[in-house]
Amino acid sequence: MKPLCLYAILFSFLWTGETVYGQEEMPAISDSSLPLLFRQELPLQIKLQYSNKQVKKETNDSTYLTSMIWFKDESAWDSLPVKIRARGNFRRKTCYFAPLKLKFPKSQIKGTFFEGSRKLKLVLPCLLDRNTSDYVLREYLAYKLFENIAPYHFKTRLVEISLAEARGKREVTHNVFGFLIEDIDYLAIRCKGQEIKRLIHPLQHDPISSIQNAFFEFMIANTDYSTKQQHNQKLLFAENKIIPLPYDFDMCGLVNAPYAAVTNIQNLSGSISMVTDRIYKGYEREEAQLLLVRQAYLEKKSDMLLEIVKLKEWFQDPGQYREASDFLDSFFKILEDDKKFEKQILARLRTR
């Protein structure tokens, strides 16, 4: 695709008066609407204490265990009662630590970091090994990358966790990284929208948001999602648009976790065999819209590459950091090359 052709298409599309927008033209969501928890990027220090075995065995979507969470507010430690349960299916069965759902008493979080975030997800490392936190950092990075390109997204906060695990009469302490994820109910309030809890065909989703989402999943090499079946995707209705919201990226190539595998959820012809291989799963859209999103990603390249630089000091293994950085850079090489972009994205648009 020649550059002159690209600009001609963009000009033609904009001249027709079609609704096309980049991030800067989307409704601004002020930081003042964010809970205090998500207004900072430095890791929040927290302490948890529970039986890993008990939380896996005795909790479900409606059954929680009562515990406490300690958190460092500036220089002093404070604490709150919290209810916890295991969540997820694959990680709950496969991983040593199950990811958690946290629920706070509404009456006790006022004036704390958790005000306005009564419900949260907590992502923990999967396995017990030396570099286990690095995979958490790589998944957290995926959320931060999407935040750069899409105005509607889940907010996250990195946490340094001291986890006291009860093992019978003994107690073992694990010091790991994790991250907290905003609950969809609070995201909807913050964005003045509402969650859609039924399936809506992807071609009815907002075109630009849909392309942003598809490019993102391609960027991180994630096959473990489906906008059609709403797997690892939420739908938000805001500003008269249906907007897909991606989450749960531990199976993607950017993370490249030891247990990750290519999934069979709507993979297309020419399916891939390695989680680090990319395959585009986006639906057919106007070419001018695809080009606009392409340009938006390219304009955000430096900001997105900066996101991994911000995390460099926390990586335990420098090789993990370099691998993630090189993987992200390889995506932009595709976007910058007209032939690669044509072959790997434009030639693979889905119609059903």
Phi, psi and omega in degrees: 000120182285144179303322181297320179297318180302311182293327178295319179294316180299315181296317181299317183292318179293324182296331182287348179087011177297152179279107178227139182210154170254184183299322185291342181261356177283160178303127181286135177250107189293145175298337180293341178275352181280141169300153181306324181307322187258011179270354180236155181250341178298143181302136175274132178273126179225159174231137177230154179217118178193170176269116180300319180296317182293318183293329177286320187277327193249003180242154175210195185303333183242356182246122182242158169259146178270131181213196177228151172235134175252138181219149183265111178263100188059253184256351185246150176270143176226171182216158178216146169291148180211146173259137182230149172212157174285151177221172181081165179250299185297308184293327179297321181277327190265323190271157174292311176261126173279140170297152188242155165250130179250140177222123184258152172293126184303324186288345187251358182262355180299132179082004178251176176304334189264004176298131183082006179222057185297327178242135180216153168261145176237118176270128179243164174301156180275304189249164175264094172212176190298320185253025187299327182290338180297325178291326175296316179299322181290325177287320175302319178304320180301317178297319181292327178295315180294326178300328180291329189255336186238125182293334177257118185197162174282131173281148181224161176215123178292142179226141169264120189247131166256107188252110179270109184259124178281123175237087184065239180272353181261165174225126181245131181257129177246130176252110188220167170266149171212186172208150180264143180238133177303141176282146182300327180298319182280329173299316180298319178296314181298324183266007180054046179224197176211150178288139173261123186253027175227161181286133174228129185303139182305331180289351173265356177285158176305126187302311184293316177299320179297317180290318176305316180295314182294319176298319181297312180297325175293319180301314183271001180058057180254124173254349185275058177201161174207119175286336180285316180268358180057047176262123185055034175218137169251157175244132179243136173255114180209145180052038179059029179231149174262117191241123176281140180236112181279152174201169177065092188241018187292342180270002188276165181292329178299321178282313178054049180293152182302330183267357186294147178214153174293131181265165181257020181280097176055039170285151190255182178302148185072038184298158188258165183243344182239144182294339179273000174276144180258140173218130184278129183242013181284158182271163182296131177222171175301135183300324179297324177294318177299320180291324178295318178292321175305312181296321179297319177296317181296322178292335180266003185307309183297321179294321182288321176294330178295331181300322180283328177299322179300334184266354189306317185294341183270344181291134177278328182247113179303330178295324177296319179297312181297320180298315179295319180295315179294324181295318178295318180298326180294331176295315181292333175295327176291314181296328183279345182254115184302320182291317178294319179297317178298312185289317189268343180237297185299325182279357186242014183297136183270146175251348181210000000 
